[in-house]
């Protein structure tokens, strides 16, 4: 695949901010975002929203960072370092979501924002209560350049079970109606076909991104990695469709390079980038 251009040695690279939770197992969350950014030649900034107690088997517990502390992390890096794009991951509560939204009103004008609405586990269990889901829809989605839910999250957010291409398009329309500039309905969890097709919608036109389905049981962090790679491409000035196409190719290679870890789901791996 073609990679993003690298900054000359000694010069300041482009910067992407991840606003997300920490994964103690190192497979997803901030850790996955940092790996993605670094291996794509982008300097990663972070605002940690939660500290999770998790491993390859699942999330055992988590501690939420107060919303004002999340907002302060965003403020200091925006004021001092600056950034070209941002993405969100686990936001954990209404308080944090509202703090991020206000921070973006204050500091994010003109900066692309990818919202990965982490509100369901890979098993489909809800990770946000109804109030927090409402805050996502009302406060954050209207600020988003792109929203990238998985199919479990689509069901929680817009009440549509995606089972085929028709319902995938219906879900894209419903998600876009909540205010983001673009809505991406990922097809990785839509089983029964030899390919994985993601559908992108801007209110007028649909774009489809199809790749062969990778046969692996190790896909932890795939959504985080896709959103982070998209943000990196947007930082380089890619259009949203081109950024999604790049990220789709990137995460497909990460799935091919995924490895077992612990007793559960291993992570997708961006370390293929280090191979000759």
C-alpha positions, -999 to +999 in steps of 0.1 A: +000+000+000+010+037-003+019+053+030+015+089+041+045+112+034+071+115+062+084+148+076+121+154+070+143+143+099+145+171+125+114+189+113+081+190+132+057+164+118+020+169+116+001+164+149-031+144+156-048+145+190-065+113+204-091+119+231-097+084+244-093+058+272-062+039+281-061+001+275-040-017+300-037-046+276-022-023+250-045-035+222-070-006+217-077+029+230-049+054+233-023+028+229-036+017+194-039+054+184-004+062+194+010+032+175-010+041+144+001+078+144+037+070+151+040+044+124+023+068+099+049+095+107+025+117+127+032+131+162+004+119+185-010+141+213-034+126+238-061+136+263-069+105+284-106+101+293-105+069+313-082+043+327-095+009+319-087-024+337-087-048+308-068-075+291-074-097+260-105-113+276-124-081+283-129-049+303-129-057+341-134-021+353-126+015+344-120+048+362-133+080+345-111+111+343-131+142+354-144+162+325-125+194+335-093+174+335-100+161+300-108+196+288-076+209+304-055+183+285-071+194+252-066+231+260-029+229+268-019+210+237-040+231+214-026+264+229+010+253+228+016+226+202-013+229+178-028+201+157-041+193+122-067+167+132-082+148+161-102+117+169-122+105+199-126+071+213-140+060+247-156+091+263-173+072+292-198+097+305-221+127+296-198+149+317-168+140+295-187+142+262-199+176+271-164+187+282-150+175+249-177+193+229-172+226+247-134+222+242-139+217+205-161+248+203-133+267+221-103+253+203-113+231+173-125+256+147-115+243+112-098+212+125-111+178+112-126+157+140-132+120+137-157+106+163-154+069+169-184+065+192-172+038+215-205+029+231-206-009+227-182-037+233-171-061+206-198-085+220-225-059+216-228-048+253-236-011+259-207+009+274-227+041+278-259+049+295-289+065+278-279+100+290-244+097+275-258+083+243-280+114+241-250+136+247-231+120+219-259+126+195-268+161+205-234+176+216-206+158+197-220+145+164-228+180+150-192+189+155-178+158+138-162+157+104-168+120+104-185+095+127-173+058+125-195+034+145-194-004+143-226-022+137-233-028+174-229+009+180-252+017+150-280-002+167-276+017+199-273+051+182-300+049+155-320+018+163-312+000+130-299-036+128-277-037+098-280-070+081-275-062+044-266-034+020-300-018+022-301-015+060-264-003+059-275+026+036-305+033+059-282+034+089-259+058+071-288+082+063-300+080+099-266+086+114-259+115+090-292+131+101-277+135+136-254+162+123-219+150+113-206+160+079-200+124+069-212+091+083-193+058+079-211+025+085-184-001+088-192-036+075-165-056+094-191-072+117-215-080+089-207-116+084-217-139+055-197-125+026-162-129+014-156-091+015-159-063+041-177-033+027-178+001+045-204+027+034-197+065+036-224+091+032-224+129+031-261+135+029-261+133-009-237+106-022-227+072-011-191+059-014-183+022-009-150+007+002-146-030-002-117-052+008-114-090+011-124-102+046-094-112+067-099-145+084-086-138+119-099-140+155-076-112+165-092-079+157-090-060+190-085-023+183-095-024+147-120+005+151-096+027+169-069+020+143-092+029+114-103+062+131-067+071+139-055+064+104-083+084+090-074+113+112-038+111+101-048+112+065-071+142+071-042+160+088-023+156+055-052+173+037-069+143+022-105+145+014-128+124+036-134+097+010-096+095+003-088+095+040-113+066+046-099+047+016-064+050+030-075+040+065-094+010+051-063-002+033-042+004+064-065-015+089-068-044+064-030-048+065-032-045+103-057-073+104-034-095+083-006-088+107-027-094+139-013-117+165-025-138+194-021-122+229-032-136+262-063-159+264-087-138+243-087-115+213-053-104+202-048-069+186-045-058+151-009-049+144+005-018+127+040-033+131+038-047+095+050-012+087+084-020+102+090-049+078+113-043+048 
